[in-house]
Amino acid sequence: QVQLVESGGGLVQAGGSLRLSCAASGTSFSINAMGWYRLAPGKQRELVAVITSDGTTNYADSVKGRFTISRDNAKNTVYLQMSSLKPEDTAVYYCNIKVGRYNAVYWGQGTQVTVSS
């Protein structure tokens, strides 16, 4: 069974930084992509950042220049370094992976990020 365990969320003041991590386990298939989504109350789920198996990254316009996604293949872990945080970044952040020939999708449990003004 594939499991994703997230950590690193918390409360931070505007302008501060936070690093999220997500460790994947339980799959023998290749991980094609790893990413982060966020969900704020009353809003739709939003793609924040993604990194593919070849290291290509993509970011939502709202976080470009402030967030950095990275991975550690040896640890099957993806990170999201968040800097210059704004109150509008407040959300539950979920990691996501796509695995194998069928791009099977798995989700982490979510971690709360709250940015105070």
LOLUMZA-659697 format. One record per residue: residue number from 1; x, y, z of N, C-alpha, C in turn. Coordinates in Angstrom, 1 decimal. Atoms other than C-alpha are relative to their C-alpha. Layout:
BEGIN
+-----+--------+--------+--------+--------+--------+--------+--------+--------+--------+
:   n :     nX :     nY :     nZ :    caX :    caY :    caZ :     cX :     cY :     cZ :
+-----+--------+--------+--------+--------+--------+--------+--------+--------+--------+
: NUM :      X :      Y :      Z :      X :      Y :      Z :      X :      Y :      Z :
...
+-----+--------+--------+--------+--------+--------+--------+--------+--------+--------+
***
This chain:
BEGIN
+-----+--------+--------+--------+--------+--------+--------+--------+--------+--------+
:   n :     nX :     nY :     nZ :    caX :    caY :    caZ :     cX :     cY :     cZ :
+-----+--------+--------+--------+--------+--------+--------+--------+--------+--------+
:   1 :    0.8 :   -1.2 :    0.0 :    0.0 :    0.0 :    0.0 :    0.9 :    1.2 :    0.0 :
:   2 :   -0.7 :   -1.2 :    0.1 :    1.3 :    3.4 :   -1.0 :   -0.5 :    1.0 :    1.1 :
:   3 :    0.3 :   -0.9 :   -1.0 :    1.5 :    5.9 :    1.8 :    0.8 :    1.3 :   -0.1 :
:   4 :   -0.7 :   -1.3 :    0.1 :    2.4 :    9.6 :    1.8 :   -0.2 :    0.6 :    1.4 :
:   5 :    0.0 :   -0.6 :   -1.4 :    3.3 :   11.2 :    5.2 :    0.5 :    1.4 :   -0.1 :
:   6 :   -0.4 :   -1.4 :    0.1 :    3.4 :   15.0 :    5.3 :    0.3 :    0.5 :    1.4 :
:   7 :   -0.4 :   -0.7 :   -1.2 :    5.0 :   17.2 :    7.9 :    0.4 :    1.4 :   -0.4 :
:   8 :   -0.6 :   -1.3 :    0.2 :    6.2 :   20.8 :    8.4 :   -1.0 :    1.1 :    0.0 :
:   9 :    0.9 :   -1.1 :    0.0 :    3.0 :   22.8 :    8.5 :    0.0 :    0.6 :    1.4 :
:  10 :    0.0 :   -0.7 :   -1.2 :    2.3 :   25.3 :   11.2 :   -0.5 :    1.4 :   -0.2 :
:  11 :    0.4 :   -1.4 :    0.0 :    1.6 :   28.9 :   12.1 :    1.3 :    0.9 :   -0.2 :
:  12 :   -1.1 :   -0.9 :    0.3 :    3.9 :   31.6 :   10.7 :   -0.5 :    1.4 :   -0.3 :
:  13 :    0.4 :   -1.4 :    0.3 :    3.7 :   35.4 :   10.4 :    0.3 :    0.3 :   -1.4 :
:  14 :   -0.3 :   -0.4 :    1.3 :    3.6 :   37.1 :    7.1 :    1.4 :    0.4 :   -0.2 :
:  15 :   -1.4 :   -0.2 :    0.3 :    7.0 :   37.3 :    5.5 :    0.9 :   -1.1 :    0.4 :
:  16 :   -0.8 :    1.1 :   -0.5 :    8.2 :   34.2 :    7.2 :    0.1 :   -1.1 :   -1.0 :
:  17 :   -0.3 :    1.1 :    0.9 :    9.2 :   30.9 :    5.8 :   -0.4 :   -1.3 :    0.7 :
:  18 :    0.4 :    1.3 :   -0.5 :    8.2 :   27.3 :    6.2 :    0.4 :   -1.1 :   -1.0 :
:  19 :   -0.3 :    1.0 :    0.9 :    9.3 :   24.0 :    4.7 :   -0.9 :   -1.2 :    0.3 :
:  20 :    0.8 :    1.2 :   -0.1 :    6.9 :   21.1 :    4.0 :    0.7 :   -1.1 :   -0.6 :
:  21 :   -0.6 :    1.2 :    0.6 :    8.0 :   17.6 :    3.4 :   -1.1 :   -1.1 :   -0.1 :
:  22 :    1.0 :    1.1 :    0.3 :    6.2 :   14.5 :    2.1 :    0.9 :   -1.2 :   -0.4 :
:  23 :   -0.7 :    1.3 :    0.2 :    7.7 :   11.0 :    2.3 :   -0.9 :   -1.1 :   -0.5 :
:  24 :    0.8 :    1.0 :    0.6 :    6.4 :    8.3 :    0.0 :    0.6 :   -1.4 :    0.3 :
:  25 :   -0.5 :    1.4 :   -0.3 :    6.6 :    4.6 :    0.8 :   -1.0 :   -1.0 :   -0.6 :
:  26 :    0.9 :    1.1 :    0.3 :    5.1 :    1.3 :   -0.3 :   -0.2 :   -0.3 :   -1.5 :
:  27 :    0.1 :    0.3 :    1.4 :    5.5 :    1.4 :   -4.1 :    1.3 :   -0.4 :   -0.6 :
:  28 :   -1.2 :    0.5 :    0.7 :    7.9 :   -0.5 :   -6.3 :    0.0 :    0.6 :   -1.4 :
:  29 :    0.1 :   -0.6 :    1.3 :    6.8 :    1.5 :   -9.4 :    0.7 :    1.4 :    0.1 :
:  30 :   -0.6 :   -1.3 :    0.1 :    8.5 :    4.6 :  -10.6 :   -0.9 :    1.1 :    0.3 :
:  31 :    0.8 :   -1.1 :   -0.2 :    7.3 :    7.9 :   -9.4 :    0.2 :    1.0 :   -1.1 :
:  32 :   -0.1 :   -0.8 :    1.2 :    6.5 :   10.0 :  -12.4 :    0.0 :    1.5 :    0.3 :
:  33 :    0.1 :   -1.4 :   -0.4 :    5.7 :   13.2 :  -10.7 :   -0.4 :    0.1 :    1.5 :
:  34 :    0.4 :   -0.3 :   -1.4 :    5.4 :   14.7 :   -7.2 :   -0.3 :    1.5 :    0.0 :
:  35 :    0.4 :   -1.3 :    0.0 :    3.6 :   17.8 :   -6.4 :   -0.7 :    0.4 :    1.3 :
:  36 :    0.7 :   -0.5 :   -1.1 :    1.8 :   20.0 :   -3.9 :   -1.3 :    0.7 :   -0.5 :
:  37 :    1.2 :   -0.7 :    0.2 :   -1.8 :   21.2 :   -3.9 :   -0.4 :    0.7 :    1.3 :
:  38 :    0.5 :   -0.6 :   -1.3 :   -3.6 :   23.4 :   -1.4 :   -1.5 :    0.3 :   -0.2 :
:  39 :    1.5 :   -0.2 :    0.0 :   -7.2 :   23.8 :   -0.4 :   -0.3 :    1.0 :    1.2 :
:  40 :    0.5 :   -1.0 :   -1.0 :   -8.5 :   26.9 :    1.4 :   -1.5 :    0.0 :    0.2 :
:  41 :    1.4 :    0.0 :   -0.2 :  -11.9 :   27.2 :    2.9 :   -0.8 :    0.8 :   -1.0 :
:  42 :    0.8 :   -0.8 :    1.0 :  -14.5 :   28.2 :    0.3 :    0.6 :    0.1 :   -1.4 :
:  43 :   -0.7 :   -0.1 :    1.3 :  -12.0 :   27.8 :   -2.6 :    0.2 :   -1.4 :   -0.5 :
:  44 :   -0.3 :    1.3 :    0.7 :  -11.2 :   25.1 :   -5.1 :    1.4 :   -0.4 :    0.3 :
:  45 :   -1.3 :    0.5 :   -0.1 :   -8.2 :   22.9 :   -4.8 :    0.9 :    0.6 :   -1.1 :
:  46 :   -0.9 :   -0.7 :    0.9 :   -5.2 :   24.6 :   -6.4 :    1.3 :   -0.7 :   -0.1 :
:  47 :   -1.4 :    0.5 :    0.2 :   -2.0 :   23.2 :   -7.9 :    1.0 :    1.1 :    0.4 :
:  48 :   -1.0 :   -1.0 :   -0.4 :    0.9 :   24.9 :   -6.2 :    1.3 :   -0.2 :   -0.7 :
:  49 :   -1.3 :    0.3 :    0.6 :    4.0 :   23.2 :   -7.6 :    0.1 :   -1.5 :   -0.3 :
:  50 :   -0.2 :    1.4 :    0.4 :    5.0 :   20.0 :   -9.4 :    1.5 :   -0.2 :   -0.4 :
:  51 :   -1.3 :    0.3 :    0.5 :    8.3 :   18.3 :  -10.1 :   -0.1 :   -1.4 :   -0.6 :
:  52 :    0.1 :    1.3 :    0.7 :    8.6 :   15.5 :  -12.7 :    1.3 :   -0.8 :    0.2 :
:  53 :   -1.1 :    0.9 :   -0.2 :   11.0 :   12.6 :  -12.8 :    1.3 :    0.5 :   -0.5 :
:  54 :   -1.2 :   -0.6 :    0.6 :   13.5 :   14.5 :  -14.9 :    0.4 :    1.3 :    0.6 :
:  55 :   -0.4 :   -1.2 :   -0.7 :   13.6 :   17.4 :  -12.5 :   -0.7 :    1.3 :   -0.5 :
:  56 :    0.7 :   -1.2 :    0.4 :   11.4 :   19.8 :  -14.4 :   -1.1 :    0.4 :    1.0 :
:  57 :    0.9 :   -0.6 :   -1.0 :    9.4 :   22.1 :  -12.2 :   -1.0 :    1.0 :   -0.6 :
:  58 :    1.0 :   -1.0 :    0.5 :    6.3 :   24.2 :  -12.6 :   -0.7 :    0.5 :    1.3 :
:  59 :    0.6 :   -0.6 :   -1.2 :    4.6 :   26.6 :  -10.2 :   -1.2 :    0.8 :   -0.4 :
:  60 :    1.0 :   -1.0 :    0.1 :    1.4 :   28.5 :   -9.8 :    0.5 :    1.4 :   -0.1 :
:  61 :   -0.5 :   -1.4 :    0.1 :    1.8 :   32.1 :  -10.8 :    0.0 :    0.7 :    1.4 :
:  62 :    0.1 :   -0.7 :   -1.3 :    0.8 :   33.2 :   -7.3 :    1.2 :   -0.3 :    1.0 :
:  63 :   -1.1 :    0.4 :   -0.9 :    3.8 :   31.4 :   -5.7 :    1.4 :    0.1 :   -0.7 :
:  64 :   -1.3 :   -0.1 :    0.7 :    6.5 :   31.9 :   -8.4 :    0.9 :    1.0 :    0.7 :
:  65 :   -0.9 :   -0.9 :   -0.6 :    9.6 :   33.4 :   -6.9 :    0.0 :   -0.1 :    1.5 :
:  66 :    0.0 :    0.1 :   -1.4 :    8.6 :   32.6 :   -3.4 :    0.1 :   -1.5 :    0.5 :
:  67 :    0.0 :    1.4 :   -0.4 :    8.1 :   28.8 :   -3.3 :    1.0 :   -0.8 :   -0.9 :
:  68 :   -0.9 :    0.9 :    0.7 :   10.6 :   26.1 :   -4.3 :   -0.3 :   -1.4 :    0.3 :
:  69 :    0.2 :    1.4 :   -0.2 :    9.8 :   22.5 :   -4.9 :    1.3 :   -0.8 :   -0.3 :
:  70 :   -1.1 :    0.8 :    0.3 :   12.5 :   19.9 :   -4.7 :   -0.3 :   -1.5 :    0.5 :
:  71 :    0.2 :    1.4 :   -0.4 :   12.9 :   16.1 :   -4.2 :    1.4 :   -0.6 :    0.4 :
:  72 :   -1.1 :    0.8 :   -0.4 :   15.3 :   13.7 :   -2.6 :   -0.4 :   -1.5 :   -0.4 :
:  73 :    0.4 :    1.3 :    0.5 :   15.1 :   10.5 :   -4.7 :    0.4 :   -1.2 :    0.9 :
:  74 :   -0.4 :    1.1 :   -0.9 :   17.0 :    8.4 :   -2.2 :   -0.9 :   -0.2 :    1.2 :
:  75 :    1.0 :    0.1 :   -1.1 :   14.4 :    9.2 :    0.5 :   -1.4 :    0.0 :   -0.5 :
:  76 :    1.4 :   -0.1 :    0.6 :   11.4 :    9.3 :   -1.9 :   -0.8 :    1.1 :    0.7 :
:  77 :    0.6 :   -1.1 :   -0.7 :   10.6 :   12.6 :   -0.4 :    0.0 :    1.3 :   -0.9 :
:  78 :    0.1 :   -1.3 :    0.7 :    9.4 :   15.9 :   -1.9 :   -0.2 :    1.1 :    1.0 :
:  79 :    0.0 :   -1.2 :   -0.9 :    9.8 :   19.3 :   -0.3 :   -0.7 :    1.2 :   -0.6 :
:  80 :    0.5 :   -1.3 :    0.5 :    8.1 :   22.6 :   -0.6 :    0.6 :    1.1 :    1.0 :
:  81 :   -0.5 :   -1.1 :   -0.8 :   10.2 :   25.5 :    0.7 :   -0.8 :    1.3 :   -0.3 :
:  82 :    0.9 :   -1.2 :    0.2 :    7.9 :   28.5 :    1.2 :    0.6 :    1.2 :    0.7 :
:  83 :   -0.6 :   -1.3 :   -0.5 :    9.3 :   32.0 :    1.7 :   -0.9 :    1.1 :   -0.3 :
:  84 :    0.8 :   -1.2 :    0.2 :    7.8 :   35.5 :    1.9 :   -1.5 :   -0.4 :    0.0 :
:  85 :    1.4 :    0.5 :   -0.1 :    4.6 :   33.9 :    3.0 :   -1.0 :    1.1 :    0.2 :
:  86 :    1.0 :   -0.9 :   -0.1 :    1.4 :   35.8 :    2.7 :   -1.3 :   -0.6 :    0.7 :
:  87 :    1.3 :    0.6 :   -0.6 :   -2.0 :   35.4 :    4.5 :   -0.8 :   -0.8 :   -1.0 :
:  88 :    0.7 :    0.7 :    1.0 :   -3.5 :   34.3 :    1.2 :    0.6 :   -1.4 :   -0.3 :
:  89 :   -0.5 :    1.3 :    0.1 :   -1.2 :   31.3 :    1.4 :   -0.6 :   -1.0 :    1.0 :
:  90 :    0.6 :    0.9 :   -1.0 :   -3.2 :   29.9 :    4.3 :   -0.9 :   -1.0 :   -0.6 :
:  91 :    0.8 :    1.1 :    0.6 :   -4.6 :   26.5 :    3.4 :    0.5 :   -1.3 :    0.6 :
:  92 :   -0.5 :    1.4 :   -0.2 :   -4.3 :   22.8 :    3.9 :    0.8 :   -0.4 :   -1.2 :
:  93 :   -0.9 :    0.4 :    1.1 :   -1.4 :   21.6 :    1.8 :    0.0 :   -1.5 :   -0.1 :
:  94 :    0.0 :    1.5 :    0.3 :   -1.6 :   18.1 :    0.2 :    1.1 :   -0.3 :   -1.0 :
:  95 :   -0.9 :    0.5 :    1.0 :    1.2 :   16.3 :   -1.5 :   -0.6 :   -1.1 :   -0.8 :
:  96 :    0.6 :    0.8 :    1.0 :    0.5 :   14.2 :   -4.5 :    1.1 :   -0.7 :   -0.8 :
:  97 :   -1.0 :    0.7 :    0.9 :    2.4 :   11.6 :   -6.5 :   -0.8 :   -0.7 :   -1.1 :
:  98 :    0.5 :    0.8 :    1.1 :    1.7 :    9.9 :   -9.8 :    1.0 :   -1.1 :   -0.3 :
:  99 :   -0.9 :    1.2 :    0.0 :    3.1 :    6.4 :  -10.1 :   -0.3 :   -1.0 :   -1.2 :
: 100 :    0.1 :    1.1 :    0.9 :    3.8 :    3.8 :  -12.8 :   -0.6 :    0.3 :   -1.3 :
: 101 :    0.4 :   -0.1 :    1.4 :    2.5 :    3.2 :  -16.3 :   -1.4 :    0.6 :   -0.1 :
: 102 :    1.4 :   -0.6 :    0.0 :   -1.1 :    4.3 :  -15.4 :   -0.1 :    1.3 :    0.7 :
: 103 :    0.0 :   -1.3 :   -0.7 :   -0.1 :    7.4 :  -13.5 :   -1.0 :    0.0 :    1.2 :
: 104 :    0.9 :    0.1 :   -1.2 :   -1.9 :    6.2 :  -10.4 :    0.3 :    1.1 :    0.9 :
: 105 :   -0.1 :   -1.2 :   -0.8 :   -2.6 :    9.0 :   -8.1 :   -0.1 :   -0.3 :    1.5 :
: 106 :    0.0 :    0.1 :   -1.5 :   -1.9 :    9.1 :   -4.3 :    0.1 :    1.3 :    0.7 :
: 107 :    0.0 :   -1.3 :   -0.7 :   -2.5 :   11.8 :   -1.8 :    0.5 :   -0.2 :    1.5 :
: 108 :   -0.4 :    0.0 :   -1.4 :   -1.0 :   12.7 :    1.5 :   -1.2 :    0.5 :    0.9 :
: 109 :    1.1 :   -0.3 :   -0.9 :   -3.1 :   13.5 :    4.6 :   -0.3 :    1.4 :    0.2 :
: 110 :    0.2 :   -1.4 :   -0.1 :   -2.7 :   17.2 :    4.4 :    0.7 :    0.6 :    1.2 :
: 111 :   -0.6 :   -0.7 :   -1.1 :   -0.9 :   19.7 :    6.6 :   -0.4 :    1.4 :    0.0 :
: 112 :    0.5 :   -1.3 :   -0.1 :   -2.2 :   23.0 :    7.8 :    1.1 :    1.0 :    0.0 :
: 113 :   -0.9 :   -1.2 :    0.0 :   -0.3 :   26.2 :    6.9 :   -0.9 :    1.2 :    0.3 :
: 114 :    0.7 :   -1.3 :   -0.4 :   -1.6 :   29.4 :    8.6 :    1.0 :    1.1 :    0.0 :
: 115 :   -0.9 :   -1.2 :    0.1 :    0.0 :   32.7 :    7.8 :   -0.8 :    1.2 :    0.6 :
: 116 :    0.6 :   -1.1 :   -0.6 :   -0.9 :   35.6 :   10.1 :    0.5 :    1.3 :   -0.5 :
: 117 :   -0.5 :   -1.3 :    0.4 :   -0.8 :   39.2 :    9.2 :    0.5 :    0.9 :    1.2 :
+-----+--------+--------+--------+--------+--------+--------+--------+--------+--------+
***
